Amino acid sequence: MTTAPRRSGAEQRFPVVVVGAGPAGLTVGNILRAAGVDCLVLETETRESIERRPRAGVIEEWAVRGLERRGLARNLLERAQAHTECEFRFAGERYRFEYTGLTGRHHFFYPQQFLVTDLVREYADVRGGEIRFGVRDVRPHGLDSGRPSVSYVCPDSGERRTVQAGFVAGCDGARGATRAALPPGRVRVARHDYGVGWLALLAEAPPSADCVVFGMHPRGFAGHMARSPEVTRYYLQCPPGDDPENWPHERVWAELRERLGAAGAPPLQEGRLLEKRVLDMHGYVVEPMALGRLFLAGDAAHLTAPIAAKGLNLALHDAFLLGDGLVGHLTRGDDTGLAGYSAACLTRVWDYQEFSQWLAEMYHGTASGDPHRAGAALARLRRLFDSPAAAAAFAEQYLGARTTG
């Protein structure tokens, strides 16, 4: 039998309660603290967990410049790798794509857990922001009223505590409490399933190439992304819902060798598999991204499949707009940013969703079993190397070069 949590009589109030200490939530919190606005960040995981949790690491240049302007990029700029090109492998050949030469922009590679570590230290240790880790059973209340609140169970006392809020920033991801609190019928959730899975692998092995590699093969897509001098991220297309246990060490490396094989390609550096999990490729968009005093950001509002490495960048874009909008309202009485927040975010969200869909067909068409789709996918790939206009358009979308932070 479970015991109901005890309730605490005292209630605190903050101008903003941020639910979720990922990149979006911590960036919003840092923007608020830099403007002298008090806020509270609630996070269900421990600090140690969020600082070690491996996630994405590709950050577009506009996003880095946005962090830099807000004093949040010092370590990133010192430690991040600059990626200026990628490699496509298909039909047994290697094709280098030098996107920096086409746009003057590049990607930064900085593991997301490093960015989260930087952001939480800046927020909690430098800017004096309050954050409560390990909270349980978070519940937003009264979001459509002028007096919203958030309650949670304290991990130490077992008490349910309630915090009054002027605004709630929902930055707690796809399965978080804030998205679940949206009333049915008040928002639309548009979802797209790609019909494929990706086996996400983390290998204790040095990178086997000096850039990101995308392999398009009749057996399925494969990807190679360096994570450190000793660790490499790989992806293998697989059936959606596949069991990682269907992929023992020998099968994984055999498929990687086959799908990433190309004339002149160096052999793969093999090693122990540290992680195996299947990602079902899908995306969704919540419209609008605001309801009453609740504003959603990051995966709570939209999920972009990792096909184009856009999720972290969209989370930062949301956070810049939301943080600036909240500061405008709370310090100057300017509601322009909050009023236009959802529409401004969704323009970028839908642009990235469309690009991910376009790229998915190029990645997966050759393995579709449909000769027409396979032929069209190969034509799309070849066009990148035969048409300067097509190459420039792809590079702009791949880098998010039209976005400002």
C-alpha positions as CSV (number, residue, x, y, z in Angstrom):
1,M,0.0,0.0,0.0
2,T,1.4,3.4,-0.9
3,T,1.2,6.4,1.4
4,A,-0.1,9.7,0.1
5,P,2.5,12.5,0.2
6,R,2.1,14.9,3.1
7,R,1.3,18.5,2.2
8,S,3.4,21.5,3.2
9,G,1.4,24.5,4.4
10,A,3.9,27.2,3.2
11,E,3.7,28.2,-0.4
12,Q,6.4,30.1,-2.3
13,R,5.9,32.4,-5.3
14,F,8.2,33.0,-8.2
15,P,7.6,35.2,-11.3
16,V,8.5,32.2,-13.4
17,V,8.6,28.4,-12.7
18,V,10.6,26.5,-15.2
19,V,9.8,22.7,-15.4
20,G,12.8,20.8,-16.8
21,A,16.6,21.4,-16.6
22,G,17.5,20.6,-20.1
23,P,19.1,23.0,-22.6
24,A,15.8,24.9,-23.1
25,G,14.9,25.3,-19.4
26,L,18.4,26.2,-18.2
27,T,18.8,28.7,-21.0
28,V,15.5,30.4,-20.1
29,G,16.6,30.4,-16.4
30,N,19.9,32.0,-17.2
31,I,18.3,34.7,-19.4
32,L,15.9,35.5,-16.5
33,R,18.6,35.6,-13.9
34,A,20.8,37.8,-16.0
35,A,17.9,40.3,-16.0
36,G,17.5,40.1,-12.3
37,V,14.3,38.1,-12.5
38,D,13.8,35.4,-9.8
39,C,12.8,32.0,-11.1
40,L,12.7,28.4,-9.9
41,V,13.8,25.4,-12.0
42,L,12.3,22.0,-11.2
43,E,14.0,18.8,-12.4
44,T,13.0,15.2,-11.8
45,E,16.5,13.9,-12.3
46,T,19.6,14.5,-10.1
47,R,22.2,17.0,-11.0
48,E,24.7,14.2,-11.6
49,S,22.3,12.5,-14.0
50,I,21.7,15.5,-16.2
51,E,25.4,16.4,-16.3
52,R,26.3,12.9,-17.6
53,R,23.3,12.0,-19.8
54,P,24.5,11.5,-23.4
55,R,22.4,13.3,-26.0
56,A,23.0,15.2,-29.2
57,G,25.9,17.4,-29.8
58,V,25.6,19.2,-33.2
59,I,25.0,23.0,-32.6
60,E,24.4,25.4,-35.4
61,E,26.5,28.5,-35.6
62,W,23.6,30.9,-35.1
63,A,22.7,29.1,-31.8
64,V,26.2,29.3,-30.5
65,R,26.3,33.0,-31.3
66,G,23.0,33.4,-29.4
67,L,24.5,31.6,-26.4
68,E,27.6,33.8,-26.7
69,R,25.7,37.0,-26.7
70,R,24.0,35.9,-23.4
71,G,27.3,35.0,-21.8
72,L,26.7,31.2,-22.0
73,A,29.3,30.0,-24.5
74,R,32.7,30.4,-22.9
75,N,33.5,26.7,-22.4
76,L,31.8,25.8,-25.7
77,L,33.9,28.2,-27.7
78,E,37.1,27.0,-26.0
79,R,36.4,23.2,-26.3
80,A,34.0,22.6,-29.2
81,Q,35.1,21.1,-32.5
82,A,34.3,22.9,-35.7
83,H,32.7,20.7,-38.4
84,T,33.0,22.1,-41.9
85,E,32.1,19.1,-44.1
86,C,30.5,15.8,-44.1
87,E,30.7,12.7,-46.3
88,F,28.0,10.8,-48.2
89,R,28.6,7.1,-49.2
90,F,26.4,5.5,-51.7
91,A,26.7,3.2,-54.7
92,G,30.1,2.1,-53.4
93,E,31.6,5.6,-53.7
94,R,32.6,8.4,-51.3
95,Y,31.4,12.0,-51.8
96,R,32.7,14.8,-49.7
97,F,30.4,17.7,-49.1
98,E,32.2,20.9,-48.0
99,Y,29.3,23.0,-46.7
100,T,31.4,25.8,-45.0
101,G,32.8,26.7,-48.4
102,L,29.3,27.2,-49.7
103,T,27.9,29.2,-46.8
104,G,30.7,30.6,-44.7
105,R,29.1,28.8,-41.7
106,H,30.0,25.6,-39.8
107,H,28.6,23.3,-37.2
108,F,30.0,23.2,-33.7
109,F,30.2,19.8,-32.1
110,Y,29.9,20.0,-28.3
111,P,28.2,17.1,-26.5
112,Q,24.9,18.1,-25.0
113,Q,25.8,16.9,-21.5
114,F,28.7,19.4,-21.5
115,L,26.4,22.2,-22.5
116,V,24.0,21.3,-19.8
117,T,26.8,21.2,-17.2
118,D,27.9,24.6,-18.3
119,L,24.3,26.0,-18.2
120,V,23.5,24.5,-14.7
121,R,26.7,25.8,-13.2
122,E,26.1,29.3,-14.6
123,Y,22.5,29.3,-13.5
124,A,22.9,27.8,-10.0
125,D,26.5,28.6,-9.0
126,V,27.2,31.9,-10.7
127,R,23.9,33.6,-11.2
128,G,22.3,32.4,-8.0
129,G,19.2,30.7,-9.5
130,E,17.2,28.3,-7.5
131,I,16.9,24.7,-8.8
132,R,15.4,21.7,-7.1
133,F,16.6,18.3,-8.3
134,G,15.0,14.9,-7.9
135,V,11.4,16.2,-7.5
136,R,8.6,13.7,-8.2
137,D,5.1,13.8,-9.5
138,V,5.2,17.4,-10.9
139,R,1.7,18.8,-11.6
140,P,0.9,22.2,-13.1
141,H,-2.4,23.8,-11.9
142,G,-4.5,26.8,-13.1
143,L,-2.6,27.4,-16.3
144,D,-5.6,29.1,-17.8
145,S,-6.0,31.4,-14.9
146,G,-4.1,34.5,-13.7
147,R,-2.7,32.5,-10.8
148,P,-1.0,29.3,-12.0
149,S,1.0,27.0,-9.7
150,V,3.1,23.9,-9.9
151,S,3.1,21.2,-7.2
152,Y,5.6,18.4,-6.7
153,V,6.6,15.8,-4.2
154,C,9.8,16.7,-2.3
155,P,12.3,13.8,-2.6
156,D,13.6,14.3,0.9
157,S,10.5,14.9,3.0
158,G,7.9,13.2,0.9
159,E,5.7,16.3,1.2
160,R,3.7,17.7,-1.7
161,R,4.7,21.3,-2.1
162,T,3.1,24.0,-4.2
163,V,4.8,26.9,-5.8
164,Q,2.8,29.9,-7.1
165,A,4.0,31.2,-10.4
166,G,3.4,34.2,-12.6
167,F,4.3,32.1,-15.7
168,V,5.2,28.4,-16.2
169,A,7.8,27.5,-18.8
170,G,7.3,23.9,-19.9
171,C,10.7,22.6,-20.8
172,D,10.3,19.0,-19.6
173,G,10.3,17.0,-22.8
174,A,8.0,14.8,-24.7
175,R,6.7,12.8,-21.7
176,G,6.8,15.7,-19.2
177,A,4.0,17.0,-17.0
178,T,3.5,20.3,-18.8
179,R,2.6,18.9,-22.2
180,A,0.3,16.3,-20.4
181,A,-1.5,19.1,-18.7
182,L,-2.7,20.6,-21.9
183,P,-6.6,20.4,-22.1
184,P,-7.8,18.2,-24.9
185,G,-9.2,20.2,-27.7
186,R,-7.3,23.4,-26.9
187,V,-4.2,22.5,-28.9
188,R,-3.5,20.5,-32.0
189,V,-0.7,17.8,-32.1
190,A,0.5,17.1,-35.7
191,R,2.5,13.9,-35.9
192,H,4.5,12.2,-38.6
193,D,5.8,8.6,-38.4
194,Y,8.7,7.8,-40.8
195,G,8.1,4.1,-40.7
196,V,11.7,3.2,-39.8
197,G,13.8,2.8,-36.6
198,W,17.4,3.7,-35.9
199,L,19.6,1.5,-33.7
200,A,21.5,4.1,-31.8
201,L,25.0,2.8,-30.8
202,L,27.8,4.2,-28.7
203,A,31.1,2.4,-29.3
204,E,34.2,2.5,-27.3
205,A,36.2,3.0,-30.4
206,P,38.1,5.9,-32.0
207,P,36.3,7.6,-34.9
208,S,36.9,6.0,-38.3
209,A,36.6,9.2,-40.3
210,D,37.5,12.9,-39.7
211,C,33.9,14.0,-40.2
212,V,30.3,12.9,-40.0
213,V,29.5,10.1,-42.5
214,F,26.1,9.1,-43.9
215,G,25.8,5.8,-45.6
216,M,22.9,5.1,-48.0
217,H,22.7,1.4,-48.8
218,P,20.1,-1.1,-50.0
219,R,20.4,-2.8,-46.6
220,G,19.5,0.5,-44.8
221,F,21.0,3.8,-43.6
222,A,24.1,4.0,-41.4
223,G,25.7,7.0,-39.7
224,H,29.0,7.7,-38.1
225,M,29.5,10.6,-35.8
226,A,32.6,11.2,-33.6
227,R,31.9,11.9,-29.9
228,S,35.4,12.0,-28.5
229,P,38.9,10.6,-29.5
230,E,37.8,7.4,-27.8
231,V,34.1,7.1,-28.4
232,T,32.0,7.1,-31.6
233,R,28.2,7.3,-32.2
234,Y,26.8,5.0,-34.9
235,Y,23.3,4.6,-36.3
236,L,21.8,1.7,-38.2
237,Q,18.4,1.7,-39.8
238,C,16.3,-1.1,-38.4
239,P,12.6,-2.0,-38.2
240,P,10.6,0.3,-35.9
241,G,10.2,-1.3,-32.5
242,D,13.1,-3.7,-33.0
243,D,14.7,-5.3,-30.0
244,P,18.3,-4.1,-29.4
245,E,19.0,-7.7,-28.3
246,N,18.6,-8.7,-31.9
247,W,21.8,-6.9,-32.6
248,P,24.8,-8.7,-31.0
249,H,28.3,-7.3,-31.4
250,E,29.2,-9.3,-34.5
251,R,26.0,-8.4,-36.4
252,V,26.3,-4.7,-35.6
253,W,29.9,-4.4,-36.9
254,A,29.1,-6.6,-39.9
255,E,26.3,-4.3,-40.9
256,L,28.3,-1.1,-40.3
257,R,31.1,-2.4,-42.4
258,E,28.7,-3.2,-45.2
259,R,26.6,-0.1,-45.1
260,L,29.5,2.3,-44.7
261,G,31.8,0.5,-47.1
262,A,33.0,2.5,-50.1
263,A,36.0,2.6,-52.4
264,G,39.0,4.0,-50.6
265,A,37.3,4.2,-47.2
266,P,39.5,3.3,-44.3
267,P,38.4,0.2,-42.2
268,L,36.2,0.8,-39.2
269,Q,37.8,1.0,-35.8
270,E,35.8,-1.5,-33.9
271,G,35.3,-1.6,-30.1
272,R,33.0,-2.5,-27.3
273,L,29.4,-1.3,-27.6
274,L,28.5,0.9,-24.6
275,E,24.9,1.6,-25.6
276,K,22.3,0.0,-27.8
277,R,18.8,1.4,-28.1
278,V,16.2,1.6,-30.9
279,L,14.7,5.0,-31.8
280,D,11.4,5.0,-33.7
281,M,11.7,7.8,-36.2
282,H,8.8,10.2,-35.7
283,G,8.1,13.9,-35.2
284,Y,5.3,16.0,-33.8
285,V,4.4,19.7,-33.4
286,V,2.1,21.1,-30.7
287,E,0.1,24.2,-31.9
288,P,0.0,26.7,-30.3
289,M,3.0,26.5,-28.1
290,A,1.4,28.7,-25.4
291,L,-1.8,28.3,-23.4
292,G,-2.7,30.9,-20.8
293,R,0.3,31.3,-18.5
294,L,2.0,28.2,-19.9
295,F,4.7,28.4,-22.6
296,L,6.2,25.2,-24.0
297,A,9.7,25.0,-25.3
298,G,11.9,22.2,-26.8
299,D,10.6,18.7,-27.0
300,A,7.6,19.5,-24.8
301,A,6.4,21.5,-27.9
302,H,7.9,19.6,-30.8
303,L,10.0,16.6,-31.6
304,T,12.2,16.5,-34.6
305,A,13.6,13.1,-35.4
306,P,17.4,13.0,-35.1
307,I,17.6,12.6,-38.9
308,A,18.9,16.2,-39.4
309,A,20.3,16.9,-35.8
310,K,17.8,19.8,-35.3
311,G,16.3,19.1,-31.9
312,L,18.9,20.8,-29.7
313,N,19.0,23.8,-32.0
314,L,15.2,24.2,-31.9
315,A,15.2,24.0,-28.1
316,L,17.7,26.8,-28.0
317,H,15.8,28.9,-30.5
318,D,12.6,28.5,-28.3
319,A,14.6,29.4,-25.2
320,F,16.1,32.6,-26.6
321,L,12.6,33.8,-27.7
322,L,10.9,32.7,-24.5
323,G,13.5,34.1,-22.1
324,D,13.6,37.4,-23.9
325,G,9.8,37.6,-24.0
326,L,9.5,36.9,-20.3
327,V,12.2,39.5,-19.5
328,G,10.4,42.1,-21.6
329,H,7.1,41.5,-19.9
330,L,8.4,41.3,-16.3
331,T,10.9,44.2,-16.5
332,R,9.4,46.6,-19.0
333,G,5.8,45.7,-19.3
334,D,6.4,44.8,-23.0
335,D,4.1,41.9,-24.1
336,T,5.3,41.8,-27.7
337,G,7.7,38.9,-27.3
338,L,5.2,36.7,-25.4
339,A,2.3,37.5,-27.7
340,G,4.3,36.5,-30.8
341,Y,6.2,33.6,-29.1
342,S,4.3,30.7,-30.5
343,A,4.1,32.0,-34.1
344,A,7.8,33.0,-34.2
345,C,8.9,29.5,-32.9
346,L,6.6,27.6,-35.2
347,T,8.0,29.2,-38.3
348,R,11.4,27.7,-37.5
349,V,9.9,24.4,-36.2
350,W,8.0,23.7,-39.4
351,D,11.0,24.6,-41.6
352,Y,13.1,22.1,-39.7
353,Q,10.4,19.5,-39.8
354,E,10.1,19.8,-43.6
355,F,13.9,19.5,-44.0
356,S,14.0,16.4,-41.8
357,Q,11.3,14.8,-44.0
358,W,13.2,15.6,-47.2
359,L,16.4,14.3,-45.8
360,A,14.7,11.1,-44.5
361,E,13.6,10.1,-48.0
362,M,17.2,10.6,-49.2
363,Y,18.6,8.5,-46.3
364,H,16.0,5.7,-46.4
365,G,14.7,5.6,-50.0
366,T,17.5,3.3,-51.2
367,A,16.4,0.6,-48.7
368,S,12.7,1.0,-49.2
369,G,12.3,-2.0,-51.5
370,D,10.5,0.3,-54.0
371,P,12.6,0.7,-57.2
372,H,11.0,4.1,-57.9
373,R,11.8,5.5,-54.4
374,A,15.3,4.1,-54.5
375,G,16.0,5.7,-57.9
376,A,14.6,9.0,-56.8
377,A,16.7,9.0,-53.6
378,L,19.8,8.3,-55.6
379,A,18.9,11.1,-58.0
380,R,18.5,13.5,-55.0
381,L,21.9,12.5,-53.7
382,R,23.7,12.9,-57.1
383,R,22.1,16.4,-57.5
384,L,24.0,17.6,-54.5
385,F,27.2,17.0,-56.3
386,D,26.1,17.9,-59.8
387,S,24.2,21.2,-59.2
388,P,25.8,24.1,-57.3
389,A,22.3,25.5,-56.7
390,A,21.1,22.3,-55.1
391,A,24.3,22.0,-53.0
392,A,23.9,25.6,-51.8
393,A,20.2,25.1,-50.9
394,F,21.0,21.9,-49.0
395,A,23.9,23.5,-47.1
396,E,21.8,26.4,-46.0
397,Q,19.1,24.1,-44.6
398,Y,21.6,21.7,-43.1
399,L,23.3,24.5,-41.2
400,G,20.1,26.5,-40.4
401,A,21.9,29.4,-42.0
402,R,18.7,31.5,-42.3
403,T,18.1,31.4,-38.6
404,T,19.2,34.2,-36.2
405,G,19.5,33.7,-32.5
